[in-house]
């Protein structure tokens, strides 16, 4: 074997030192004899070529050392030898026994670039830290770019054109079928005033109220913005952060979209106006374009609208009031703006706000030296403006419909369209109202009013009588008809909207639904319990229906009122029903079972169900912490009640009520209603509630609402003191609510309250099954004409039979049908509330307490539902019972539906009338 192939002996002094020397040789001597290495014989070892300078432990170790050296030093070219030189990251590398290549640009000093990033001559993280020159250069470049953009923007924007902004058009409202309803709201109401024609008192009032630094600022006041923020944070009176110049520009812009582009334009227009126009021109422009409410744009129009005088005739007190309106006419006009905010923009609240700000503006002028204290002392009486004029085109129901559509659109559009924009007109508003249905509802109310309400003959009982109504498409939530009052131009409150009239027993279906949804609580458990701890309730459940029942919380503890007195729940007519199932209790509108049921379930759960059905948790929702919450102390609107009941009609599918389908501006759609159905509760719950309410119409207090040839469900409602009465009912297609109450229409009267209706319409007492049910029947008969008669769904088995409110369950275990096996120790004959019944013969057969089909001979115990005298049977069916009601063996043909004190269980019945007086 050739000696050349033999492995050379390892030199002494190997290891790390040898590797270090090898690395230095391979990387540090760029002028090494590479040419010599290439000319050597291929068989020669590289170590032999370099002699003693190339000493190292082994070829592999030398190679590793060379690689480490390349990584550290990053030479541009590797020396000859095994593996080549240069690192993986920055240095170049040569092949085996050959010359190294050039390193990459980022390996060594390289060539310096125009934009030195990553930085030249730096290593590690320092290469990525920009230099101060680069940072300052970028900042200067960005600043120059922004200045260029600002300059171009300044040149392109135009100053406000007052004449252009004065343009106004009519709004056109359309019926659901697309035919025009009315065109209103767009008459041009502006007259441009010169600066000299504007009273000095008006200029002073506006400066003191809106922008104290107006005469010295440059259009934008950073100090004023900061002061406004501080005042708001501390709860003080604020002028607002905008200057008069900014507000002038904002009010002049035709588009009020809350976009970045509009804000950008507004800023540059403000700068342009401030730089090119005098303060006099800005002040005159601001007062000429500002909106003062009631369709008045500009000071002259406002003076004529509110005081029927020209602007130059206004005194300082009147000017202070008009300056008040600039903060927001909807909330400072004493006439109110209930089409914008029913709860907070009432005449009473607006008047109070206006008086406070009017006084503050006058005081500020004294502080600013714009008015003397002596002059201020002259103005002590608030300058009440003229009443709001009514457009004759909005008479009858039209004004109420327009009001509802405006209110809905303003509350739900996402384009920033305001009341001012709507007043200036130019919109096509397509509503859900059906003209024929509106006329039918108005005719049904008028029929009852003309026949029964006689304020001249009975001024103490028949004055201030009001009806309200709303009808909703159950499948969609679309409002198809409303009744707001006799005339929108004379009666200003929309009775279809919330009036404050309590809904009474029409609330009970929500209690029943809550009992089936959540179940009654375990008396031994905590207040908040899971479904497994609760017992789901069936309408067959038995509750104590006695009058004056002690109401207890779910643990059995007697509930005390705020005076630490026992809470005893009364029934209408002080009637004792004894132990009664919930279906029958709903039929007869017994109060005590539902009040106790609400306590067992939790009144908070009752509230949750009502909200889920479509009611709003707002100021019209009563206190849900007291027992009476379950019998209708809340006062939602007729629209809301109709919508909530339609959730039962659709088997638990809830749709929000709405009155506008689409709005266009200059042919462009700016709003479109989107249906968003929600599942309120299961079909099992909704269908069982419907089945119970169907029984109310067929057999109970709601009989006057029965519709010929079709199924209907509903509930009557009457409140304490007979201050309001309701009937709310539905078919599978339409849900309608009718209310009746007595209330002075003067909303500025702070002491006004609902008046009692005893004797109203010639009736001893008004109930939901009288006038409201009659109106509902007449309207729905016409509204359903031509529609297919659809049956309600058959209800599923809802849950367990619960015995509550002190009702004693049978022993042993109660049977599935409590009516067939009564409890062991029930009181078969409740204590009569009017007269003591005569002894009754022993019945010839035994009947269950709650068997509605069982009739006993000679009346006796368990007879006399819905009328019936001492011996009256159910609906007069006993051997000696009166014909459908009556008392003491005598009856009248109308006693069944409307008989006096409902002589159930043998109690004497009163004399009924054609309108009835129960339920």
Secondary structure, DSSP 4 states (H G I P E B T S, - for coil): --GGGSPPPPPSS-THHHHHHHHHHHHH-TTS-HHHHHHS-TTS-HHHHHGGGG--S-HHHHHHHHHHHHHHH--SS--SSTT-S--SSSS--B-TTS-B-PPPTTTSS-PPPSS--SPTT--GGGGGS--HHHHHHHHHHHHHHHHHHHHHHHHH-----HHHHT----EEEE-TTS-EEEEES---------GGGS-HHHHHHHHHHH-TTTTTS-S--HHHHHHHHHHHHHT-----SS-HHHHHHHHH-S-----HHHHHHHHHHHHHHHHHS-HHHHHHHHHHH-B-STT-BSHHHHHHHHHSS-GGG--HHHHHHHHHHTT-HHHH-TT--TTT-TTT--HHHHHHHHHHHHHHHHHHHHHTTSS-HHHHTT--S--PPPPPP--GGGTTTHHHHHHHHHHHHHHH-SS---HHHHHH--EEEEE---HHHHHHHHHHHHHHHHHH--TTT-HHHHTTEEEEEEEEETTT-BEEEEE--S-TTT--S-TTS--S---GGGGHHHHHHHHHHH-BPPTTS-SS--GGGSBPBPTT-EEE--TTEEPB-TTSPBPB-TTS-B-EE--GGG----EEEHHHHHHHT-SHHHHHHHHHH-HHHHHHHHHHHT---STTSPPTTSGGGGG------HHHHHHHHHHHHTTTEE---BSEEEEEETTEEEEE-----EE-S-HHHHHHHHHHHHHHHHHSTTGGG--TTS--EEEEEE-GGG-EEEEEEE-SSEEEEEEEEE--S-TT-TT--PPP-TTGGG-SS--IIIIIHHHHHHHHHHHTTTS---PPPPPPP--B--EETTPPPPSSSPPS-TTTS--TT--SSPPPSSSPPPP-PPPSS---TT-TT---TTS-TT--TTS--TT--GGG-SSS--TTS-BTTB--TTHHHH-SS--GGGPPP----SS----
